[in-house]
Structure formats: C-alpha cells, structure tokens
C-alpha cells in the first residue's frame, strides 16, 4: 500500500495554506469548493468543511489549499489539519468521486530547443510530476510509465522529468525535425488519458519526499549547506529554464573541491558542461571565499 505523506507549505496569502501530498490525488484536474454543499463531489473536502474555520478549499494535482476564516491563526491549527488529511488518505479515503470514466483533460504540449543540441524540452500546461526524476535506460525507468514508453523509441537516450516538462536526450541516429512531432503527440496523449507519468511510490522509493530531502540537507556540514543554498537560489532556476538540473553531490573540506551532477539538458554537452562548471566555480569562489578551490561537474 502506498503511504501518503503531507507537508505544510505557506503561501503569499496569510489566510491560505497548501497541504502538499507526496503523490498526485487528482488526474490533472482542479476543483474549488466554497461550502459543504458545493463539496459533494469530494468527501475529503466535505470532511474538512466540518472544521469551523475552513472558508474555501481548492484541490489540484498533489495538494489541497485551504482558506481560513479569521477566527483562528494557521500556526495554531495547521498541524492538526495536516494530520487529518494524511490519516484520511492513508485510510483509503476518496478525494474526488468519479461519476464516470475519467474525461480527457485539455492538454497542450510544446517543444522547446535547449542549449544542448541533443536535448529537446517538451513543456506541458499541467503539472506532471511532484519531484525531479532522471532515467537513463528502460530498466531504470520502471517507476515511470511515460519514460518507459519513450524508451521504446530507439533514438531516446535518456528522459528527465520536472514538474511541468519532459527533457529528452536523443542518440545521433535521428534528427529532431523527424521525431519532435511524434514525441510531442505521445506525451500529450499520455497526459490527456490521465495515466501516471510517474508511479505514486516513486517519490518515496527514490527518496524525493520533502521530509527525505530535508533530512539529507540537515545531515550536511555548514559549508555544504551554504553551497546547496547558493545552487538552489542562483543556478537551478536558470538551468531549469533550459530543461536541466544541477544536483549537489559532495564537498571535500581538505581539497576544497565540490562535486555536482549535471542532469537533463545540462548533461553530455561539452560546451555547456565547461561553461556551467566555470560559472559555478567562479560563483562559489566569490560567495564563499577561501572555502572552494574547484568544482567537478559529472554528467548524469
């Protein structure tokens, strides 16, 4: 049985808190309920409306957002709500009643070139994954039905999944102009049919849950934590827009060297590897003087 884990995420609105789940709870659909009568399609939302401070509920993808009345502060009740949602889901509670077979969800997917000529980024208008995943072979992709299907094409070398896009690395046996439309249509149809892009248990098995990531971060030394925070704030947003990712691997205090893993469009492109390595190295040297001498960039 898949274990649901729920975490509390603050929003820019003090009245609204997001309860993020470690797997999808709707099939790429969104629902908004203003009262208990409107919430008939959602037994979960109806249960939450019994809490006197609940004003509005929004359910989408892998989270439940709840707006409160001013009679309480979230700090006093959010843990109780989180526990209630988690217990409900783990007891097999229904989130949305499916009155009929899931309808096709209108999905758009567009192809976007990346700085790496071997990688194309396919961007969807829906959230398709709750974490970041990279698969380099069909055996490696057992936890992702979409990646498994993509690997049936002989020209697919690796598949990188982020929240709303798929980056595909190809072998040189095919040109993008010959295969882009075929790949885009497969991804679009797959999402429209409400299939699992990644299996629910993948986040847990591959240690991608918020709790697991927080535990891994807490175990790092102070300099490593500083490096991770710099990468998260200054490097990751830029490379994500190009269909890639940078992952911190290790820091050696004696040699003052940093190892990072390049994924997606960042991986395997000699020019981007060199540019990224030098860019990260110079940034860390400047922001952490005396603590970093070199950066080693490993291709995923």
N, C-alpha and C positions, 0 to 999 in steps of 0.2 A: 504493500500500500504506500502511495506517495505521501510524504509528510509535508504539510503546508506550514510555512513559516511566514510570519507577518512582522513587518518593521514599520515604525512610525517615521513619517517624513513631513517636516514642516513645509508650509507654502508661504508665498509672499503675502497672503491674506491671513491675518491672525485668527479669523473665525473658522478657517478651513484647515483640516489636517488630512494628509493622504496616508492610508494604510496600505503599504506596498506588499504584495504577495510574491513569493519566490517562484511562482509559475502562473500561467495565464488562467483566468477564471471566466473569461468570455471568449467567444470565437470572433475576435477582431470586431466586436460590436461595443457600442456605448449606450448607457441608459442613465436617465436623470429622473429622480423622483422627488416631488415636493411635499408629499404627505403619505400616510399609510395606505390610503385608498389607491393612489396612483401606483403604489409599490406592489400591487397584486402579482405582477409577473415575477417578482423577486422575493422569495421567502426570507432571504438574508436581509434585504432592505427593510422588510416588514418587521423583522425582529429588532433591528436597530432603531426603528421609529418608536419602539416602546420605551426607549431611553428618553426622558423628558426634555433633555437639552438638544436633541437632534432636530435640526431645521430642514436640511436638504441632504440628499445622498446622490452621489454620482459614481457609477460603476463602469469601468472600462479596462480592457486588456488585463493587466495584472495589478490593478489597485482599486480601492474603494476610497473616495474622497467624501468626507463628512463635514457639513457646515453646522455650526452650533448656534444656539440662542445665547444671549449674554448672561444667562443665569449661572453659568459655570465658566471656569478657565480650562483650556485644554490640558495644561500641566497637571491638573487635579484628576482628570478622568481618562486621558488618552491611553494609559497602560491597561486600564480595565477594558476599554473598547477593543484594543489590540488583542488582548487575551480572549475576549468573547468571539471575535471574528476568527481567530486561529482555531479555537475549540470547535466552532460551528463547521468550519471547512474540514477539519480532521475527523469529525463525526459523520462526514458524508453529506452534509447539508447542501441543499440545492441553491445555487446562486441565481440562475435565471431559468424559469420554466420554458422548455422548448415545446411550443404548441404544435409545431410541425417540423419537418426536416429543415436543417439549417439553410437559410436562404443565402444565395451568393451575395457577398458583400462587394459593393463597387470598389474596385482597387485600380490604382494607376501605378505603373512601374516605369521609370525612365532610366535609360543607360547614360552613364556619365564617364568620360575618359578620365584617367588618373595620370600623374606624372610618370608612372611605371607603364611602359608600352605593353607589357604582358598582362596587365590587370585592368579590368573594367568593373565599374561600380554600378550596381542596379539598385535604385532608390525607390522605396515604396511609400505610399501615403498613409501607411498603417504601421504601428509598432509590431514587429515580427519576432523579437527576441527580448528576453528580460536581462540578458547579460551578453558578454562578448565571447565568441567562440571561433576557433580556427581548426579546420580539418584538412589534413594533408593526404588522405587516402580514403578509399571506400571502407576499409576496415576501421579506420579512425573515426568514421562518420556514423557509427551505429546509433548514436544518440540524436541524430538529426535526419529525419526522413527527407527533408528538402536537399540537404547536402548529398545524401545517398543517391537520390535521383540524378542530381547534377553530375556525380561521378560516373554515371553510365555513359556520358559523352566521353569519347577517348581523348578529347583535347583539353579536358578540365584537369588541371594540375593540383589546385587547392581551392578551398572555399572558406571565406572569412565572413562571419555574421555579426552585425551590430544591431542596435535597437530597431533601425528602420531601413537597413540596406544589406545587400549581399555583395561582397567583392570577390570576383572570380579571377584566378590566375590561370592562364592557358599555356599549353605547350605550343611550340612554334609550328606545329603541323597544320594549324588553321589560322586564318586571318579574321580579325574582328568583324569586318564588313560582311563576312559569310555566315557568322554564327550569332551575332548580337540579337537579332530579332527572335531567333529560335530560343535562346536562353531567356530573353525578357518575357516571352509568352509563357514558357514553362513556369517561371517564378510567379507571374501574375495569376495564372490559372490555379496554381498550387495554393496561393494565399486566398483567392476567391472562394475556393472549395472548403475553406475552414480547416484545412489539415494542420497538424502540428509541425511547425517549422523545425522546432527542437522539442524533444520529448520532455514532459514535465520533470522527470527525475534528473535530467542532465545538469541543472544548476547545482543540485546537491552533490551528485557524483563527481563533478568536475570542480568542486569547491568554489563556486561562483556566488554563493549567497552573501548577502550584506554582512551577516554575522561572521562567516568564514573569512571574508576579506578584512573585516575589522580585526579579527584575531591575528591574522597574518601580519597586519600592519603593526599591531601592538607589540608583537614579538621582535620587531626590528630595533636596531640601535638608533640613537638620536640622529646621527648623520644620514643613515639610510632613510629615516622618516623625512628628513629635510629634502633629500633627493627625490623621493616619491612625490612629495607635495609640489615640488618645482615641475616635475614631469607632468603631473595632473593639471596644473594651472596654466603652464606656458607652452607645453609641447603637444600633449594629447589632442586638444581641440583643433589645432592646425592639421595634424596628420589624419585625424578622423574625417575632416572635410575632404581629404584626398583618398579616403577609403582604406586607411591603415590604422595601425596602433603601435604604441611603444609600451613595453612592459618591463618594469624593473626586475632584475634577477638577483644581483648581489653587489655588495660593496666591500672592498678589502682595505681595512684601515692601514695596514702596513705599506702596501704599494700605492694606496690612494687611487685605486682603479675601480671603475664602475662597469658592470655588465648589464646590457639591456637587450631585450628581444624585439626584433622588428617583425611585425605581422601584417597580413593583408598586402596592400599596395606598396608598403614600405619595404617589404621583403623581396630579396632577389634582384633588385635593380641596382647595379653597381654605382651609378651616379647618385641615386637617392640615398643609398647606404652611406657613401662618402660624405655627402652634404649633411645628412642628418647627424652622423657621428661627430663631425666637426662642429656643427651648430650646437648640439647638446653639450659637447665637451667644453666649448668656449663659454656657454651659459653657466654651467656648473662651476667652472673655474672662477668666473666673475662673481657669482652669487654665493659661493662657499669658498672664499679664499683660503688657500693652504690645505684644503681638505680633499681636493680632486686633482689628480695629475693627468689621467687619461680615461677615455670611455671606449669600451669594446662593444661593438654592435654585432649581434648574432642574428642571422636570417632565420625566421621561423619556418 
